Amino acid sequence: MVHSRPLPTILDFTRVLTAIPKMNKHHDAVVYLCRKMEALGISHDLYTCTILIHCLCRCSRLSLAKMTKLGIEPSVVTLGSLLNGFCRGNRFREALSLVDAMGCEPNFVVYNTVINGLCKNGEADKALEVLRLMEKKGIRGDSVTYNTLCSSGRWSEAARLVRDMIKRRKLDPNVIFYSGMIHVFVKEGNLFDAVNLYKEMIRRSVDPNVFTYNSLINGLCIDGRLGEAKRMFDSMRCSPDLVTYNTLIKGFCKSKRVEDGMKLLCHMSREGIIGDVFTYNTLIHGYCQAGKLSVALKVFGRMVDCGVAPDVVTYNVLLGCLCSKGKVEKAMVMVEDMEKREGMYVDIVTYSIIIRGMCRSGKVREAWCLFCSLALKGVKPDAIAYRTMIAGLSRKGRRREADKLCRKMKEDGIIMPIKCIHNDETLRDHHASSSLAEFIKVIHE
């Protein structure tokens, strides 16, 4: 291009310069091309200068970026790129000085850049000063402005400022603004202000959307306020989605109210919403924890009938419950089903569950055979698998094999935490006193 005659115009260079930054990590190419352009005597305009500054800032060459803008009246976009560069380089004093010295009036996007940079660097007090400066200049912040402050832990100040600006009619928040703020409050564990903001939405006749409700229901469930969560669900002014149901089902199951979670599954099915793998895994796990294996298996059957593919988590939960009830043979049948399923990878967690179940059922020989076959299956034992097998061998008095396995574990570079040894009753009993010291020495020497 630079060798063509007649020489390319500024428009030709602009097209190329615009395209290059869209190709990730090619910012140096823009700098090189600009130097070639200057060597040909083609002057920058505001647009090419802004692209160059943006790329120089991405390359962390901030001093050069500042020099480049000399002689050309910058736009808000140009200065925004420079500010972003300063903030990425933790040069906030220069960023703030640049805001003060701007020839053009900065907009809320420019201020958001500085506020975001300050908050990420732990300078929340300075970020609040910038927000107050925005207010003095009559520039309205948006949800990004206040959400950034909330994320930095300054949610009380952000909430106070929001309420103050609403009262003085300097801010007219919509559902997106409120929902964003509520989401951040819940995420930061500040349910009190989240609920108050929701009440304010209702007072101001701003209808919440499903995202608003999902955030609040999630916060109430986390806080153990299931009654309020259910009442909010029942009073929703819009249709719940899969996330709403999953959130409430998880809350019920976590509080050992699995039957209530199951009722919700039936309700969502009637509403035409099909549960996903998360829905069914939550219910299956809830029933397994309640010791209701037969019901958990029925839910599993319903899951398959509805065309929802079980994942490794589904199987592992059921396998754990089967083994805890001594149904190791059925567990093995399920593992064989897993191995046949296309795209299903049976990991070491699955095999460790089966090995533990076999050992606890006195089937140490079968457990040992399965453990020895892991290499053929392309699965590498981890510390839990070794610990389970060593404990099983020790429980049967097969100390020589247990010690041999300890050495093999060490050869594989796997170290069993000493805490695990002391906490494991079998290992503690069978490697007591001097034997325990020797055992620890073998795996840690």
Summary of the structure (lengths in Angstrom):
residues: 445
radius of gyration: 31.2
end to end distance: 65.6
largest distance: 90.6
contacts: 1412
relative contact order: 0.03
helix: 71%
strand: 0%
